[in-house]
Amino acid sequence: MEITVEEDRCVASGQCVMTVPEVFDQRDEDGVVVLLDARPPAAAHDGVRAAVALCPAAAIRLTQGQRPGG
């Protein structure tokens, strides 16, 4: 799994951060999403999918990516 975010679409709702804080954060000045891990471990995949579904601006996208070596 690989994650991309469109910061210009983000409405700073914070749903992604509340759902998977190890993958997403927010900028202090305006609350816009900050991607902490574009290729999170498998244990976070369900949470990331939930964050994508909860994002009111559809600012988070998933693609299938491979980690090096696996």
C-alpha positions as CSV (number, residue, x, y, z in Angstrom):
1,M,0.0,0.0,0.0
2,E,1.2,3.5,-0.9
3,I,-0.5,6.7,0.3
4,T,-0.6,10.0,-1.4
5,V,-2.4,13.1,-0.1
6,E,-3.6,16.2,-1.9
7,E,-2.9,19.0,0.6
8,D,-4.8,21.5,-1.4
9,R,-8.0,19.5,-1.1
10,C,-7.6,18.9,2.7
11,V,-10.2,20.7,4.8
12,A,-8.4,20.0,8.1
13,S,-11.1,17.9,9.7
14,G,-8.5,15.6,11.4
15,Q,-10.4,12.4,10.8
16,C,-7.3,10.8,9.4
17,V,-5.2,11.8,12.4
18,M,-7.7,10.5,14.9
19,T,-8.0,7.2,12.9
20,V,-4.3,6.5,12.3
21,P,-2.0,8.9,14.2
22,E,1.1,6.9,13.3
23,V,0.5,7.6,9.6
24,F,-1.1,11.1,9.6
25,D,-0.5,14.3,11.4
26,Q,-1.7,17.9,10.9
27,R,0.2,21.1,10.4
28,D,0.0,23.4,13.5
29,E,-0.7,26.5,11.6
30,D,-3.7,25.4,9.5
31,G,-4.5,21.8,10.3
32,V,-3.7,20.5,6.8
33,V,-2.8,16.8,6.7
34,V,0.9,15.8,7.0
35,L,1.7,12.3,5.7
36,L,4.1,10.6,8.1
37,D,4.4,7.3,6.4
38,A,3.6,6.9,2.7
39,R,4.1,3.1,2.9
40,P,2.8,2.0,6.3
41,P,3.2,-1.5,7.6
42,A,0.5,-4.0,7.0
43,A,-0.8,-3.6,10.6
44,A,-1.9,-0.1,9.7
45,H,-3.6,-0.9,6.4
46,D,-7.1,-1.3,7.8
47,G,-6.9,2.0,9.7
48,V,-5.6,3.8,6.6
49,R,-8.5,2.4,4.6
50,A,-10.9,3.7,7.3
51,A,-9.2,7.1,7.2
52,V,-9.6,7.3,3.4
53,A,-13.3,6.5,3.8
54,L,-13.7,9.1,6.5
55,C,-11.9,12.0,4.7
56,P,-14.6,14.5,3.9
57,A,-12.5,16.1,1.1
58,A,-11.3,12.8,-0.5
59,A,-7.8,14.2,-0.1
60,I,-6.2,10.8,0.6
61,R,-5.5,8.2,-2.1
62,L,-4.2,4.7,-2.0
63,T,-2.2,2.7,-4.6
64,Q,-0.7,-0.7,-4.3
65,G,3.0,-0.4,-3.7
66,Q,5.7,-2.8,-2.8
67,R,8.2,-2.3,0.0
68,P,11.7,-3.0,-1.1
69,G,12.6,-6.7,-0.4
70,G,9.0,-7.8,-0.1
